């Protein structure tokens, strides 16, 4: 009986990978498996914030405390100038607010000393 297609050549099944490095094949297989079966966790998307201002997430504690201390010192100076232009109950109110700012500044400076003693 006549066969329309010839028989395929007989080859050794292991010879198809004979010229390849088995270690590189193992590494490639591991990368492929890791890619499909062990994906890296996707970074969480930030929810859009309704805040107008925000603090950088990369800011360290020392930087935050130093900025807080400077902001409180500025508020203290501004309120100090304003207080001397006021009289009566408004002046007492402003002096009370100034005292709270000074106490907050002391707390911030103490926290800064604990974080970075100089």
N, CA, C and O atoms as a GROMACS GRO file, in nm:
protein
  472
    1UNK      N    1   0.084  -0.116   0.000
    1UNK     CA    2   0.000   0.000   0.000
    1UNK      C    3   0.089   0.124   0.000
    1UNK      O    4   0.189   0.130   0.071
    2UNK      N    5   0.051   0.220  -0.081
    2UNK     CA    6   0.129   0.342  -0.096
    2UNK      C    7   0.085   0.446   0.007
    2UNK      O    8  -0.035   0.467   0.027
    3UNK      N    9   0.181   0.508   0.072
    3UNK     CA   10   0.153   0.608   0.175
    3UNK      C   11   0.185   0.745   0.116
    3UNK      O   12   0.291   0.764   0.057
    4UNK      N   13   0.092   0.841   0.132
    4UNK     CA   14   0.108   0.974   0.072
    4UNK      C   15   0.215   1.056   0.142
    4UNK      O   16   0.284   1.134   0.076
    5UNK      N   17   0.231   1.041   0.271
    5UNK     CA   18   0.334   1.117   0.344
    5UNK      C   19   0.437   1.022   0.398
    5UNK      O   20   0.404   0.911   0.440
    6UNK      N   21   0.562   1.063   0.398
    6UNK     CA   22   0.665   0.973   0.450
    6UNK      C   23   0.661   0.968   0.603
    6UNK      O   24   0.606   1.056   0.668
    7UNK      N   25   0.720   0.866   0.657
    7UNK     CA   26   0.730   0.854   0.802
    7UNK      C   27   0.823   0.963   0.855
    7UNK      O   28   0.923   0.995   0.791
    8UNK      N   29   0.791   1.021   0.973
    8UNK     CA   30   0.882   1.121   1.028
    8UNK      C   31   1.012   1.056   1.069
    8UNK      O   32   1.016   0.937   1.100
    9UNK      N   33   1.119   1.133   1.069
    9UNK     CA   34   1.248   1.074   1.108
    9UNK      C   35   1.246   1.035   1.255
    9UNK      O   36   1.186   1.103   1.339
   10UNK      N   37   1.311   0.927   1.284
   10UNK     CA   38   1.318   0.883   1.423
   10UNK      C   39   1.428   0.962   1.494
   10UNK      O   40   1.543   0.965   1.450
   11UNK      N   41   1.389   1.025   1.604
   11UNK     CA   42   1.486   1.103   1.682
   11UNK      C   43   1.474   1.066   1.828
   11UNK      O   44   1.372   1.015   1.874
   12UNK      N   45   1.579   1.090   1.898
   12UNK     CA   46   1.579   1.067   2.042
   12UNK      C   47   1.499   1.180   2.108
   12UNK      O   48   1.529   1.297   2.082
   13UNK      N   49   1.398   1.149   2.194
   13UNK     CA   50   1.316   1.256   2.252
   13UNK      C   51   1.397   1.356   2.336
   13UNK      O   52   1.358   1.472   2.345
   14UNK      N   53   1.506   1.314   2.395
   14UNK     CA   54   1.584   1.407   2.477
   14UNK      C   55   1.678   1.493   2.393
   14UNK      O   56   1.736   1.588   2.444
   15UNK      N   57   1.694   1.460   2.266
   15UNK     CA   58   1.789   1.534   2.184
   15UNK      C   59   1.740   1.673   2.146
   15UNK      O   60   1.821   1.755   2.102
   16UNK      N   61   1.610   1.703   2.162
   16UNK     CA   62   1.562   1.836   2.125
   16UNK      C   63   1.616   1.943   2.220
   16UNK      O   64   1.623   2.061   2.184
   17UNK      N   65   1.654   1.903   2.340
   17UNK     CA   66   1.710   1.998   2.437
   17UNK      C   67   1.860   1.977   2.457
   17UNK      O   68   1.917   2.030   2.552
   18UNK      N   69   1.922   1.901   2.370
   18UNK     CA   70   2.062   1.865   2.388
   18UNK      C   71   2.154   1.987   2.387
   18UNK      O   72   2.251   1.990   2.462
   19UNK      N   73   2.126   2.087   2.305
   19UNK     CA   74   2.215   2.201   2.295
   19UNK      C   75   2.187   2.311   2.397
   19UNK      O   76   2.257   2.412   2.398
   20UNK      N   77   2.087   2.293   2.483
   20UNK     CA   78   2.049   2.398   2.578
   20UNK      C   79   2.101   2.366   2.717
   20UNK      O   80   2.116   2.250   2.755
   21UNK      N   81   2.129   2.470   2.791
   21UNK     CA   82   2.179   2.457   2.927
   21UNK      C   83   2.063   2.423   3.021
   21UNK      O   84   1.968   2.501   3.030
   22UNK      N   85   2.067   2.310   3.091
   22UNK     CA   86   1.956   2.272   3.177
   22UNK      C   87   1.930   2.372   3.290
   22UNK      O   88   1.816   2.391   3.332
   23UNK      N   89   2.035   2.435   3.340
   23UNK     CA   90   2.017   2.533   3.448
   23UNK      C   91   1.939   2.654   3.397
   23UNK      O   92   1.851   2.706   3.466
   24UNK      N   93   1.972   2.700   3.276
   24UNK     CA   94   1.899   2.813   3.219
   24UNK      C   95   1.754   2.776   3.190
   24UNK      O   96   1.664   2.859   3.206
   25UNK      N   97   1.732   2.652   3.146
   25UNK     CA   98   1.594   2.607   3.123
   25UNK      C   99   1.514   2.606   3.254
   25UNK      O  100   1.398   2.648   3.257
   26UNK      N  101   1.578   2.558   3.362
   26UNK     CA  102   1.510   2.558   3.492
   26UNK      C  103   1.478   2.699   3.538
   26UNK      O  104   1.369   2.725   3.590
   27UNK      N  105   1.573   2.792   3.520
   27UNK     CA  106   1.550   2.931   3.560
   27UNK      C  107   1.436   2.994   3.479
   27UNK      O  108   1.352   3.065   3.534
   28UNK      N  109   1.434   2.966   3.349
   28UNK     CA  110   1.328   3.020   3.264
   28UNK      C  111   1.192   2.963   3.304
   28UNK      O  112   1.092   3.034   3.307
   29UNK      N  113   1.190   2.833   3.334
   29UNK     CA  114   1.064   2.771   3.376
   29UNK      C  115   1.016   2.830   3.509
   29UNK      O  116   0.897   2.856   3.526
   30UNK      N  117   1.109   2.852   3.602
   30UNK     CA  118   1.072   2.911   3.731
   30UNK      C  119   1.018   3.052   3.714
   30UNK      O  120   0.919   3.089   3.777
   31UNK      N  121   1.082   3.132   3.628
   31UNK     CA  122   1.033   3.268   3.603
   31UNK      C  123   0.893   3.265   3.543
   31UNK      O  124   0.806   3.344   3.582
   32UNK      N  125   0.870   3.173   3.450
   32UNK     CA  126   0.737   3.163   3.387
   32UNK      C  127   0.632   3.122   3.489
   32UNK      O  128   0.523   3.178   3.492
   33UNK      N  129   0.664   3.024   3.572
   33UNK     CA  130   0.569   2.980   3.674
   33UNK      C  131   0.543   3.091   3.774
   33UNK      O  132   0.428   3.117   3.811
   34UNK      N  133   0.649   3.159   3.820
   34UNK     CA  134   0.632   3.270   3.915
   34UNK      C  135   0.549   3.382   3.854
   34UNK      O  136   0.468   3.445   3.923
   35UNK      N  137   0.568   3.406   3.725
   35UNK     CA  138   0.494   3.514   3.660
   35UNK      C  139   0.344   3.486   3.658
   35UNK      O  140   0.264   3.576   3.682
   36UNK      N  141   0.308   3.362   3.631
   36UNK     CA  142   0.166   3.330   3.617
   36UNK      C  143   0.102   3.283   3.748
   36UNK      O  144  -0.016   3.311   3.771
   37UNK      N  145   0.175   3.214   3.832
   37UNK     CA  146   0.114   3.156   3.952
   37UNK      C  147   0.146   3.231   4.080
   37UNK      O  148   0.076   3.214   4.180
   38UNK      N  149   0.248   3.312   4.080
   38UNK     CA  150   0.286   3.385   4.201
   38UNK      C  151   0.308   3.532   4.166
   38UNK      O  152   0.420   3.582   4.177
   39UNK      N  153   0.204   3.601   4.124
   39UNK     CA  154   0.223   3.740   4.083
   39UNK      C  155   0.256   3.829   4.203
   39UNK      O  156   0.214   3.801   4.316
   40UNK      N  157   0.329   3.932   4.177
   40UNK     CA  158   0.361   4.029   4.281
   40UNK      C  159   0.233   4.104   4.318
   40UNK      O  160   0.151   4.132   4.231
   41UNK      N  161   0.217   4.137   4.446
   41UNK     CA  162   0.096   4.212   4.483
   41UNK      C  163   0.094   4.349   4.417
   41UNK      O  164   0.196   4.419   4.412
   42UNK      N  165  -0.020   4.384   4.366
   42UNK     CA  166  -0.035   4.514   4.301
   42UNK      C  167  -0.038   4.623   4.407
   42UNK      O  168  -0.103   4.606   4.510
   43UNK      N  169   0.031   4.733   4.384
   43UNK     CA  170   0.026   4.842   4.482
   43UNK      C  171  -0.117   4.894   4.493
   43UNK      O  172  -0.188   4.908   4.394
   44UNK      N  173  -0.154   4.923   4.617
   44UNK     CA  174  -0.289   4.974   4.639
   44UNK      C  175  -0.302   5.113   4.580
   44UNK      O  176  -0.215   5.199   4.599
   45UNK      N  177  -0.411   5.133   4.510
   45UNK     CA  178  -0.435   5.265   4.454
   45UNK      C  179  -0.489   5.355   4.564
   45UNK      O  180  -0.574   5.315   4.643
   46UNK      N  181  -0.438   5.476   4.567
   46UNK     CA  182  -0.484   5.572   4.666
   46UNK      C  183  -0.623   5.621   4.629
   46UNK      O  184  -0.654   5.647   4.513
   47UNK      N  185  -0.703   5.633   4.731
   47UNK     CA  186  -0.834   5.693   4.710
   47UNK      C  187  -0.815   5.842   4.692
   47UNK      O  188  -0.735   5.903   4.764
   48UNK      N  189  -0.886   5.902   4.600
   48UNK     CA  190  -0.872   6.046   4.584
   48UNK      C  191  -0.914   6.116   4.714
   48UNK      O  192  -1.018   6.086   4.773
   49UNK      N  193  -0.832   6.209   4.755
   49UNK     CA  194  -0.857   6.279   4.880
   49UNK      C  195  -0.936   6.406   4.855
   49UNK      O  196  -0.919   6.473   4.753
   50UNK      N  197  -1.021   6.437   4.950
   50UNK     CA  198  -1.096   6.562   4.939
   50UNK      C  199  -1.023   6.675   5.011
   50UNK      O  200  -1.071   6.788   5.015
   51UNK      N  201  -0.907   6.642   5.069
   51UNK     CA  202  -0.831   6.744   5.139
   51UNK      C  203  -0.758   6.833   5.040
   51UNK      O  204  -0.710   6.788   4.936
   52UNK      N  205  -0.752   6.961   5.074
   52UNK     CA  206  -0.682   7.055   4.988
   52UNK      C  207  -0.530   7.042   5.007
   52UNK      O  208  -0.455   7.050   4.910
   53UNK      N  209  -0.488   7.022   5.130
   53UNK     CA  210  -0.346   7.007   5.161
   53UNK      C  211  -0.323   6.870   5.223
   53UNK      O  212  -0.411   6.815   5.288
   54UNK      N  213  -0.205   6.817   5.203
   54UNK     CA  214  -0.171   6.688   5.264
   54UNK      C  215  -0.022   6.688   5.298
   54UNK      O  216   0.054   6.771   5.250
   55UNK      N  217   0.016   6.592   5.381
   55UNK     CA  218   0.155   6.577   5.422
   55UNK      C  219   0.216   6.464   5.341
   55UNK      O  220   0.154   6.359   5.322
   56UNK      N  221   0.336   6.485   5.293
   56UNK     CA  222   0.404   6.382   5.214
   56UNK      C  223   0.425   6.258   5.299
   56UNK      O  224   0.470   6.267   5.414
   57UNK      N  225   0.392   6.141   5.244
   57UNK     CA  226   0.406   6.016   5.318
   57UNK      C  227   0.551   5.981   5.345
   57UNK      O  228   0.580   5.906   5.438
   58UNK      N  229   0.642   6.035   5.268
   58UNK     CA  230   0.784   6.003   5.286
   58UNK      C  231   0.851   6.088   5.394
   58UNK      O  232   0.968   6.065   5.425
   59UNK      N  233   0.778   6.184   5.450
   59UNK     CA  234   0.838   6.271   5.553
   59UNK      C  235   0.860   6.192   5.681
   59UNK      O  236   0.772   6.122   5.728
   60UNK      N  237   0.980   6.205   5.737
   60UNK     CA  238   1.010   6.134   5.860
   60UNK      C  239   0.964   6.215   5.982
   60UNK      O  240   0.927   6.332   5.970
   61UNK      N  241   0.966   6.152   6.099
   61UNK     CA  242   0.914   6.212   6.221
   61UNK      C  243   0.990   6.339   6.258
   61UNK      O  244   0.930   6.438   6.299
   62UNK      N  245   1.121   6.336   6.244
   62UNK     CA  246   1.201   6.454   6.279
   62UNK      C  247   1.162   6.574   6.194
   62UNK      O  248   1.148   6.685   6.246
   63UNK      N  249   1.145   6.554   6.066
   63UNK     CA  250   1.107   6.662   5.976
   63UNK      C  251   0.970   6.717   6.012
   63UNK      O  252   0.949   6.839   6.014
   64UNK      N  253   0.875   6.628   6.040
   64UNK     CA  254   0.740   6.672   6.077
   64UNK      C  255   0.741   6.753   6.206
   64UNK      O  256   0.675   6.857   6.214
   65UNK      N  257   0.816   6.706   6.305
   65UNK     CA  258   0.821   6.779   6.433
   65UNK      C  259   0.892   6.913   6.418
   65UNK      O  260   0.850   7.012   6.479
   66UNK      N  261   0.997   6.918   6.338
   66UNK     CA  262   1.066   7.045   6.316
   66UNK      C  263   0.974   7.146   6.247
   66UNK      O  264   0.971   7.263   6.284
   67UNK      N  265   0.900   7.100   6.148
   67UNK     CA  266   0.807   7.189   6.079
   67UNK      C  267   0.695   7.234   6.172
   67UNK      O  268   0.654   7.350   6.169
   68UNK      N  269   0.645   7.143   6.255
   68UNK     CA  270   0.541   7.178   6.352
   68UNK      C  271   0.591   7.284   6.448
   68UNK      O  272   0.520   7.380   6.478
   69UNK      N  273   0.712   7.267   6.497
   69UNK     CA  274   0.770   7.364   6.590
   69UNK      C  275   0.783   7.502   6.526
   69UNK      O  276   0.752   7.603   6.589
   70UNK      N  277   0.829   7.506   6.401
   70UNK     CA  278   0.844   7.634   6.332
   70UNK      C  279   0.708   7.699   6.305
   70UNK      O  280   0.694   7.821   6.315
   71UNK      N  281   0.609   7.618   6.271
   71UNK     CA  282   0.475   7.672   6.246
   71UNK      C  283   0.415   7.730   6.373
   71UNK      O  284   0.354   7.837   6.370
   72UNK      N  285   0.432   7.659   6.484
   72UNK     CA  286   0.381   7.710   6.611
   72UNK      C  287   0.454   7.838   6.652
   72UNK      O  288   0.391   7.930   6.706
   73UNK      N  289   0.584   7.846   6.628
   73UNK     CA  290   0.658   7.968   6.661
   73UNK      C  291   0.608   8.085   6.576
   73UNK      O  292   0.597   8.197   6.626
   74UNK      N  293   0.578   8.060   6.450
   74UNK     CA  294   0.525   8.167   6.364
   74UNK      C  295   0.387   8.211   6.411
   74UNK      O  296   0.359   8.331   6.416
   75UNK      N  297   0.301   8.116   6.446
   75UNK     CA  298   0.168   8.150   6.496
   75UNK      C  299   0.178   8.228   6.626
   75UNK      O  300   0.101   8.321   6.650
   76UNK      N  301   0.272   8.192   6.711
   76UNK     CA  302   0.293   8.262   6.838
   76UNK      C  303   0.335   8.406   6.812
   76UNK      O  304   0.285   8.498   6.877
   77UNK      N  305   0.426   8.427   6.718
   77UNK     CA  306   0.470   8.563   6.686
   77UNK      C  307   0.357   8.646   6.627
   77UNK      O  308   0.340   8.763   6.663
   78UNK      N  309   0.279   8.587   6.536
   78UNK     CA  310   0.167   8.660   6.476
   78UNK      C  311   0.064   8.699   6.581
   78UNK      O  312   0.016   8.813   6.583
   79UNK      N  313   0.030   8.606   6.668
   79UNK     CA  314  -0.071   8.635   6.770
   79UNK      C  315  -0.016   8.732   6.874
   79UNK      O  316  -0.091   8.813   6.929
   80UNK      N  317   0.114   8.725   6.900
   80UNK     CA  318   0.174   8.820   6.994
   80UNK      C  319   0.163   8.963   6.943
   80UNK      O  320   0.131   9.054   7.019
   81UNK      N  321   0.188   8.983   6.815
   81UNK     CA  322   0.174   9.117   6.757
   81UNK      C  323   0.029   9.164   6.759
   81UNK      O  324   0.001   9.280   6.786
   82UNK      N  325  -0.062   9.072   6.730
   82UNK     CA  326  -0.204   9.107   6.727
   82UNK      C  327  -0.256   9.141   6.867
   82UNK      O  328  -0.338   9.231   6.884
   83UNK      N  329  -0.208   9.068   6.967
   83UNK     CA  330  -0.257   9.086   7.104
   83UNK      C  331  -0.235   9.227   7.155
   83UNK      O  332  -0.320   9.281   7.225
   84UNK      N  333  -0.124   9.286   7.122
   84UNK     CA  334  -0.094   9.420   7.175
   84UNK      C  335  -0.177   9.529   7.109
   84UNK      O  336  -0.179   9.642   7.156
   85UNK      N  337  -0.246   9.496   7.000
   85UNK     CA  338  -0.337   9.592   6.937
   85UNK      C  339  -0.480   9.579   6.990
   85UNK      O  340  -0.565   9.660   6.956
   86UNK      N  341  -0.505   9.477   7.072
   86UNK     CA  342  -0.640   9.454   7.123
   86UNK      C  343  -0.653   9.503   7.267
   86UNK      O  344  -0.553   9.525   7.336
   87UNK      N  345  -0.778   9.518   7.310
   87UNK     CA  346  -0.803   9.558   7.449
   87UNK      C  347  -0.922   9.480   7.502
   87UNK      O  348  -1.004   9.429   7.426
   88UNK      N  349  -0.929   9.471   7.633
   88UNK     CA  350  -1.044   9.409   7.699
   88UNK      C  351  -1.048   9.258   7.681
   88UNK      O  352  -0.945   9.191   7.680
   89UNK      N  353  -1.171   9.207   7.666
   89UNK     CA  354  -1.190   9.062   7.660
   89UNK      C  355  -1.127   9.001   7.534
   89UNK      O  356  -1.084   8.885   7.536
   90UNK      N  357  -1.120   9.077   7.427
   90UNK     CA  358  -1.056   9.026   7.304
   90UNK      C  359  -0.907   9.002   7.328
   90UNK      O  360  -0.850   8.904   7.279
   91UNK      N  361  -0.845   9.092   7.403
   91UNK     CA  362  -0.703   9.076   7.435
   91UNK      C  363  -0.682   8.953   7.522
   91UNK      O  364  -0.589   8.876   7.499
   92UNK      N  365  -0.768   8.933   7.623
   92UNK     CA  366  -0.756   8.816   7.711
   92UNK      C  367  -0.774   8.686   7.630
   92UNK      O  368  -0.703   8.588   7.652
   93UNK      N  369  -0.869   8.688   7.539
   93UNK     CA  370  -0.893   8.572   7.453
   93UNK      C  371  -0.769   8.542   7.368
   93UNK      O  372  -0.725   8.427   7.360
   94UNK      N  373  -0.712   8.645   7.306
   94UNK     CA  374  -0.593   8.627   7.221
   94UNK      C  375  -0.474   8.579   7.303
   94UNK      O  376  -0.396   8.496   7.257
   95UNK      N  377  -0.460   8.632   7.426
   95UNK     CA  378  -0.350   8.587   7.512
   95UNK      C  379  -0.368   8.440   7.552
   95UNK      O  380  -0.270   8.366   7.562
   96UNK      N  381  -0.493   8.397   7.573
   96UNK     CA  382  -0.520   8.256   7.602
   96UNK      C  383  -0.482   8.166   7.486
   96UNK      O  384  -0.422   8.060   7.504
   97UNK      N  385  -0.517   8.209   7.366
   97UNK     CA  386  -0.480   8.131   7.247
   97UNK      C  387  -0.328   8.129   7.231
   97UNK      O  388  -0.270   8.026   7.196
   98UNK      N  389  -0.263   8.242   7.258
   98UNK     CA  390  -0.117   8.248   7.248
   98UNK      C  391  -0.053   8.153   7.348
   98UNK      O  392   0.047   8.088   7.317
   99UNK      N  393  -0.109   8.145   7.468
   99UNK     CA  394  -0.054   8.055   7.569
   99UNK      C  395  -0.069   7.909   7.524
   99UNK      O  396   0.023   7.829   7.544
  100UNK      N  397  -0.182   7.872   7.463
  100UNK     CA  398  -0.199   7.736   7.413
  100UNK      C  399  -0.098   7.705   7.302
  100UNK      O  400  -0.047   7.594   7.292
  101UNK      N  401  -0.071   7.805   7.219
  101UNK     CA  402   0.029   7.786   7.112
  101UNK      C  403   0.167   7.765   7.174
  101UNK      O  404   0.242   7.679   7.129
  102UNK      N  405   0.201   7.845   7.276
  102UNK     CA  406   0.332   7.830   7.342
  102UNK      C  407   0.346   7.693   7.407
  102UNK      O  408   0.452   7.631   7.398
  103UNK      N  409   0.238   7.645   7.472
  103UNK     CA  410   0.243   7.512   7.533
  103UNK      C  411   0.259   7.403   7.426
  103UNK      O  412   0.334   7.308   7.445
  104UNK      N  413   0.190   7.418   7.316
  104UNK     CA  414   0.203   7.322   7.206
  104UNK      C  415   0.343   7.325   7.147
  104UNK      O  416   0.398   7.221   7.110
  105UNK      N  417   0.401   7.443   7.140
  105UNK     CA  418   0.538   7.456   7.090
  105UNK      C  419   0.636   7.387   7.184
  105UNK      O  420   0.730   7.321   7.138
  106UNK      N  421   0.616   7.400   7.314
  106UNK     CA  422   0.701   7.331   7.411
  106UNK      C  423   0.690   7.179   7.394
  106UNK      O  424   0.791   7.109   7.397
  107UNK      N  425   0.569   7.128   7.376
  107UNK     CA  426   0.550   6.984   7.356
  107UNK      C  427   0.617   6.937   7.227
  107UNK      O  428   0.682   6.832   7.225
  108UNK      N  429   0.603   7.013   7.121
  108UNK     CA  430   0.666   6.976   6.993
  108UNK      C  431   0.818   6.978   7.004
  108UNK      O  432   0.884   6.888   6.952
  109UNK      N  433   0.872   7.078   7.072
  109UNK     CA  434   1.018   7.085   7.089
  109UNK      C  435   1.069   6.969   7.174
  109UNK      O  436   1.176   6.914   7.146
  110UNK      N  437   0.994   6.931   7.277
  110UNK     CA  438   1.034   6.818   7.362
  110UNK      C  439   1.032   6.689   7.280
  110UNK      O  440   1.124   6.608   7.290
  111UNK      N  441   0.928   6.670   7.201
  111UNK     CA  442   0.920   6.550   7.116
  111UNK      C  443   1.035   6.548   7.015
  111UNK      O  444   1.090   6.442   6.986
  112UNK      N  445   1.071   6.664   6.963
  112UNK     CA  446   1.183   6.673   6.869
  112UNK      C  447   1.314   6.639   6.938
  112UNK      O  448   1.400   6.574   6.879
  113UNK      N  449   1.330   6.682   7.064
  113UNK     CA  450   1.451   6.647   7.141
  113UNK      C  451   1.461   6.497   7.164
  113UNK      O  452   1.570   6.441   7.164
  114UNK      N  453   1.346   6.432   7.185
  114UNK     CA  454   1.348   6.287   7.206
  114UNK      C  455   1.386   6.214   7.078
  114UNK      O  456   1.462   6.118   7.081
  115UNK      N  457   1.335   6.261   6.965
  115UNK     CA  458   1.363   6.196   6.836
  115UNK      C  459   1.507   6.218   6.794
  115UNK      O  460   1.573   6.125   6.749
  116UNK      N  461   1.556   6.341   6.808
  116UNK     CA  462   1.691   6.374   6.764
  116UNK      C  463   1.759   6.462   6.867
  116UNK      O  464   1.763   6.584   6.853
  117UNK      N  465   1.814   6.400   6.973
  117UNK     CA  466   1.882   6.482   7.075
  117UNK      C  467   2.011   6.541   7.019
  117UNK      O  468   2.090   6.471   6.956
  118UNK      N  469   2.031   6.668   7.041
  118UNK     CA  470   2.153   6.735   6.991
  118UNK      C  471   2.230   6.794   7.104
  118UNK      O  472   2.336   6.854   7.081
   0.00000   0.00000   0.00000
